[in-house]
Amino acid sequence: MDNLFSADSALMRGLTVVADVMILNLVFIVTSLPVVTLGASLTALNFTAMRIAKGQCNSVTGDYFRSFRQNFRQATLVGLVLALLGLVLAAWYSVITNLMSGAAEFALLAIWYILVFILATTALFAFPYLASFEGRTREVLRNALLLSGKHLLTSLLALALIALSLGVTIFFPHVTGYGIGWLAIGFAGIATINGILFARVFRTYLATSRSNPA
């Protein structure tokens, strides 16, 4: 019994991770409230979540705000570019569904869905990538696009986890406590699980960049 509650026991390590994720979730929500800070918040969320997933996080708030400050300007720009592309696709959908019909509508909608998928998976990689590597904004977006296609299984798994979480929230709201689950652990919980996937993808590239410094 004493071993069960010792600091190095599996139970206590698990509880520590849960506590860290809950703290991370709260900090992410608070720093995202201004909306314009969402890009920096997502970058810091992914940075800290990946460190938690790798067991390298000694201070959730310390890691979070370090990434938040360092990447604020570029992350905000990345977020604005992705949001603008999302608005363009939304406008395109409106045009297709209101002005097109028949085979033309079907073909254009098929292309639209493909582009939405590409944008979604690129966005999924963009902020974890920015949290892990340095580069110009154009390089961040380009590499996020390339990595999301090269590691398609990771893209699909990360996207499926988010879609499943949203689906459960919408169709079975009682499971998430009618939104309380998102406030308690939801955002950071998803980021930490996805952080395991992204950390595995980035490990090889980080090793290469360290062995071949610019």
MIKOLVEX-549894 format. One line per field, with one value per residue (C-alpha): residue number from 1; residue in one letter; x, y, z. Coordinates in nm, 3 decimals. Each point is the difference from the previous one (the first is absolute). Layout:
<rs>
seq [NUM;...]
type [A;...]
px [X;...]
py [Y;...]
pz [Z;...]
</rs>
This chain:
<rs>
seq [1;2;3;4;5;6;7;8;9;10;11;12;13;14;15;16;17;18;19;20;21;22;23;24;25;26;27;28;29;30;31;32;33;34;35;36;37;38;39;40;41;42;43;44;45;46;47;48;49;50;51;52;53;54;55;56;57;58;59;60;61;62;63;64;65;66;67;68;69;70;71;72;73;74;75;76;77;78;79;80;81;82;83;84;85;86;87;88;89;90;91;92;93;94;95;96;97;98;99;100;101;102;103;104;105;106;107;108;109;110;111;112;113;114;115;116;117;118;119;120;121;122;123;124;125;126;127;128;129;130;131;132;133;134;135;136;137;138;139;140;141;142;143;144;145;146;147;148;149;150;151;152;153;154;155;156;157;158;159;160;161;162;163;164;165;166;167;168;169;170;171;172;173;174;175;176;177;178;179;180;181;182;183;184;185;186;187;188;189;190;191;192;193;194;195;196;197;198;199;200;201;202;203;204;205;206;207;208;209;210;211;212;213;214]
type [M;D;N;L;F;S;A;D;S;A;L;M;R;G;L;T;V;V;A;D;V;M;I;L;N;L;V;F;I;V;T;S;L;P;V;V;T;L;G;A;S;L;T;A;L;N;F;T;A;M;R;I;A;K;G;Q;C;N;S;V;T;G;D;Y;F;R;S;F;R;Q;N;F;R;Q;A;T;L;V;G;L;V;L;A;L;L;G;L;V;L;A;A;W;Y;S;V;I;T;N;L;M;S;G;A;A;E;F;A;L;L;A;I;W;Y;I;L;V;F;I;L;A;T;T;A;L;F;A;F;P;Y;L;A;S;F;E;G;R;T;R;E;V;L;R;N;A;L;L;L;S;G;K;H;L;L;T;S;L;L;A;L;A;L;I;A;L;S;L;G;V;T;I;F;F;P;H;V;T;G;Y;G;I;G;W;L;A;I;G;F;A;G;I;A;T;I;N;G;I;L;F;A;R;V;F;R;T;Y;L;A;T;S;R;S;N;P;A]
px [0.000;0.286;0.155;-0.332;0.003;0.373;0.112;0.144;-0.299;-0.198;-0.309;0.165;0.169;-0.335;-0.169;0.280;-0.055;-0.374;0.063;0.246;-0.252;-0.273;0.228;0.098;-0.365;-0.083;0.295;-0.085;-0.362;0.095;0.264;-0.232;-0.283;0.126;-0.037;0.285;0.239;-0.140;0.294;0.253;-0.219;-0.024;0.376;0.068;-0.266;0.165;0.350;-0.094;-0.219;0.285;0.232;-0.258;-0.039;0.379;0.029;0.218;-0.230;0.119;-0.219;-0.320;-0.036;0.373;0.010;-0.329;0.080;0.354;-0.139;-0.284;0.241;0.257;-0.249;-0.269;0.058;0.059;-0.271;-0.249;0.093;-0.030;-0.339;-0.119;0.113;-0.178;-0.313;0.003;0.026;-0.288;-0.211;0.083;-0.115;-0.317;-0.077;0.072;-0.244;-0.269;0.053;-0.005;-0.316;-0.190;0.105;0.096;-0.203;0.030;0.337;0.181;-0.113;0.099;0.348;0.068;-0.123;0.230;0.294;-0.120;-0.003;0.351;0.124;-0.173;0.172;0.337;-0.050;-0.114;0.297;0.242;-0.141;0.038;0.372;0.069;-0.010;0.185;0.259;0.041;0.036;0.286;0.191;0.111;-0.066;-0.175;-0.378;-0.006;0.230;-0.214;-0.315;0.175;0.164;-0.324;-0.172;0.274;0.016;-0.378;0.007;0.314;-0.128;-0.359;-0.078;0.100;-0.216;-0.298;0.040;0.035;-0.296;-0.209;0.064;-0.118;-0.300;-0.095;0.025;-0.216;-0.248;-0.039;-0.044;-0.269;-0.196;0.066;0.055;-0.060;0.322;0.204;-0.210;-0.166;0.329;0.158;0.238;0.142;0.055;0.164;0.229;-0.136;0.227;0.323;-0.101;-0.040;0.321;0.194;-0.125;0.075;0.330;0.110;-0.062;0.170;0.298;0.062;-0.019;0.230;0.257;0.178;0.006;0.124;0.283;0.093;-0.001;0.222;0.250;0.008;-0.002;-0.046]
py [0.000;0.239;-0.074;0.078;0.357;0.062;0.285;-0.242;-0.234;-0.038;0.134;0.319;0.059;-0.042;0.242;0.250;-0.017;0.051;0.301;0.146;-0.045;0.169;0.297;0.020;-0.003;0.289;0.210;-0.066;0.108;0.319;0.105;-0.078;0.226;0.308;-0.212;0.183;-0.194;-0.335;-0.076;0.054;-0.194;-0.298;0.002;0.015;-0.266;-0.238;0.078;-0.075;-0.298;-0.163;0.054;-0.159;-0.292;-0.050;0.034;0.311;0.260;0.131;0.310;0.022;0.377;0.056;-0.201;0.144;0.368;-0.043;-0.136;0.254;0.293;-0.135;-0.089;0.263;0.211;-0.285;-0.224;0.285;0.045;-0.374;-0.003;0.296;-0.163;-0.324;0.189;0.198;-0.320;-0.141;0.305;-0.037;-0.361;0.098;0.262;-0.252;-0.246;0.268;0.078;-0.367;-0.090;0.313;0.047;-0.345;-0.312;-0.344;-0.142;0.333;0.029;-0.359;0.042;0.332;-0.133;-0.302;0.235;0.215;-0.295;-0.096;0.354;0.013;-0.324;0.134;0.326;-0.184;-0.238;0.283;0.200;-0.304;-0.016;0.374;0.088;-0.310;0.060;0.365;-0.111;-0.234;0.166;0.342;0.141;0.267;0.001;-0.122;-0.287;-0.091;-0.023;-0.180;-0.257;-0.051;-0.072;-0.242;-0.179;-0.038;-0.179;-0.203;-0.117;-0.050;-0.260;0.246;0.266;-0.235;-0.115;0.355;0.119;-0.302;0.066;0.359;-0.099;-0.274;0.239;0.258;-0.266;-0.130;0.356;0.080;-0.327;-0.123;0.321;-0.173;-0.198;0.320;0.146;0.242;0.174;-0.023;-0.268;0.244;0.261;-0.253;-0.197;-0.023;0.222;-0.094;-0.366;-0.021;0.198;-0.236;-0.314;0.156;0.118;-0.362;-0.033;0.326;-0.063;-0.331;0.169;0.288;-0.217;-0.099;0.354;0.145;-0.253;0.086;0.375;-0.043;-0.220;0.242;0.351;0.287]
pz [0.000;0.081;-0.338;-0.171;0.130;-0.028;-0.225;-0.258;-0.017;-0.322;0.175;0.120;-0.335;-0.170;0.239;-0.055;-0.377;0.047;0.225;-0.253;-0.282;0.203;0.076;-0.366;-0.104;0.232;-0.114;-0.366;0.045;0.187;-0.254;-0.293;0.118;-0.189;-0.320;-0.176;0.225;-0.114;-0.230;0.277;0.243;-0.235;-0.051;0.373;0.062;-0.243;0.127;0.360;-0.090;-0.190;0.296;0.231;-0.241;-0.003;0.378;-0.034;0.154;0.335;0.005;-0.202;0.032;-0.052;-0.323;-0.121;0.043;-0.133;-0.326;0.003;0.021;-0.245;-0.272;0.053;-0.311;-0.244;0.146;-0.029;-0.365;-0.068;0.168;-0.208;-0.326;0.086;0.107;-0.325;-0.203;0.202;-0.082;-0.369;0.007;0.186;-0.264;-0.275;0.160;0.009;-0.367;-0.102;0.191;-0.104;-0.361;-0.125;-0.069;-0.151;-0.102;0.040;0.362;0.073;-0.152;0.172;0.335;-0.036;-0.055;0.292;0.240;-0.105;0.059;0.340;0.099;-0.114;0.190;0.315;0.005;-0.081;0.292;0.225;-0.080;-0.023;0.369;0.132;-0.274;0.098;0.363;-0.095;-0.286;-0.112;-0.345;-0.197;-0.003;-0.360;0.093;0.301;-0.214;-0.284;0.227;0.193;-0.331;-0.109;0.335;0.021;-0.336;0.066;0.338;-0.111;0.268;0.273;-0.167;-0.014;0.361;0.133;-0.206;0.103;0.369;-0.034;-0.213;0.247;0.294;-0.175;-0.108;0.354;0.130;-0.257;-0.001;0.355;0.200;0.333;-0.053;0.015;0.280;-0.242;-0.073;0.344;-0.126;-0.254;0.271;0.231;-0.230;-0.355;-0.210;0.174;0.020;-0.377;-0.053;0.229;-0.177;-0.337;0.148;0.020;-0.374;-0.096;0.228;-0.179;-0.340;0.097;0.181;-0.321;-0.138;0.328;0.009;-0.358;0.064;0.306;-0.184;-0.296;0.146;-0.244]
</rs>
